[in-house]
């Protein structure tokens, strides 16, 4: 009988870039329980970067201002 073990690898996660926005707003990443994972203030015409955080592959909610989208993080092999 074969038993496969699944190892969940944590990964370093960081969001950075430059978004075209009209007014200052906030970028947030939350887990499905609502716990804040990452947060960053965004300014018009400026680059941004969150701190680097160790996370598990899971489903997260990305919020930019009032807009939110769920996404799945994955490990790279």
C-alpha positions as CSV (number, residue, x, y, z in Angstrom):
1,X,0.0,0.0,0.0
2,X,1.4,3.4,-1.0
3,X,0.9,6.5,1.0
4,X,1.8,9.8,-0.7
5,X,2.7,12.7,1.5
6,X,2.0,16.2,0.4
7,X,4.3,18.8,1.6
8,X,3.0,22.4,1.5
9,X,5.9,24.7,0.7
10,X,5.7,28.2,1.9
11,X,6.9,30.9,-0.5
12,X,8.2,34.4,-0.3
13,X,5.5,36.8,-1.6
14,X,5.8,40.4,-2.6
15,X,3.8,42.7,-4.8
16,X,5.4,45.6,-6.5
17,X,4.9,47.8,-9.6
18,X,3.2,51.0,-10.7
19,X,-0.6,51.4,-11.2
20,X,-2.4,54.2,-13.0
21,X,-4.7,55.6,-10.4
22,X,-6.3,59.0,-10.0
23,X,-6.0,59.4,-6.2
24,X,-4.2,57.7,-3.3
25,X,-5.6,54.3,-2.3
26,X,-4.6,51.1,-0.5
27,X,-3.6,47.7,-1.7
28,X,-4.4,44.8,0.6
29,X,-4.0,41.0,0.5
30,X,-6.2,39.1,3.0
31,X,-6.7,35.4,3.6
32,X,-10.2,34.0,3.4
33,X,-10.7,34.6,7.2
34,X,-10.1,38.3,6.6
35,X,-6.7,38.3,8.2
36,X,-4.5,41.0,6.7
37,X,-1.4,39.5,5.0
38,X,0.1,42.5,3.1
39,X,-0.8,46.1,2.8
40,X,0.7,49.1,0.9
41,X,-0.3,52.7,0.2
42,X,-0.5,53.5,-3.5
43,X,0.2,57.0,-4.8
44,X,-0.6,58.3,-8.3
45,X,2.3,57.9,-10.8
46,X,4.6,56.3,-8.2
47,X,6.0,52.8,-7.9
48,X,5.0,50.8,-4.9
49,X,6.2,47.6,-3.1
50,X,4.8,45.6,-0.2
51,X,7.1,44.0,2.3
52,X,8.1,40.4,1.6
53,X,6.1,37.8,3.5
54,X,6.3,34.0,3.8
55,X,2.9,32.6,2.8
56,X,1.3,29.2,2.1
57,X,-0.3,28.4,-1.3
58,X,-4.0,29.2,-0.7
59,X,-6.8,31.4,-1.9
60,X,-6.4,35.1,-1.1
61,X,-8.3,38.3,-1.6
62,X,-6.6,41.2,-3.4
63,X,-8.1,44.6,-2.7
64,X,-7.2,47.8,-4.5
65,X,-9.3,50.6,-3.1
66,X,-12.9,49.2,-3.2
67,X,-12.2,46.6,-5.9
68,X,-11.5,43.1,-4.8
69,X,-10.6,39.9,-6.5
70,X,-10.0,36.4,-5.2
71,X,-6.9,34.5,-6.5
72,X,-4.9,31.3,-5.9
73,X,-1.3,31.5,-4.9
74,X,0.9,28.6,-6.1
75,X,4.4,27.4,-5.5
76,X,6.9,27.3,-8.4
77,X,8.7,24.0,-9.1
